[in-house]
Amino acid sequence: ALASGRPRDAAVQEGYAAFLLTQPDKESLTRAVERWRLLERATREASPEWYRARLGTAQAHAKLGDTARAREIVEMTAALHPDLGGADLKRRFEALIGPK
């Protein structure tokens, strides 16, 4: 209810997307993908929020079993921005896909 009532509040929307990502069911994870993608489009490219949205989208795909799509998102992000948003986010991106 909070997320739907505050559609322009980035912190609320990111929190809701992160919550959905913690859920074990396919419906919630699919909604997480949608929410992270909305956040990605609503933020400036290469901002911390944008990197977190890209990572969240990739994590949701991985949890849904679509590791190929998760890897594609991480690799495309790295091709555009090799620093992947800094050391912490870079570690999280790389941990998601593992070694090539």
Sequence and secondary structure as in RCSB ss.txt:
>XXXX:A:sequence
ALASGRPRDAAVQEGYAAFLLTQPDKESLTRAVERWRLLERATREASPEWYRARLGTAQAHAKLGDTARAREIVE
MTAALHPDLGGADLKRRFEALIGPK
>XXXX:A:secstr
 HHHH TT HHHHHHHHHHHHT  SHHHHHHHHHHHHHHHHHS TTSHHHHHHHHHHHHHHHHTT HHHHHHHHH
HHHHH TTTTSHHHHHHHHHHH   
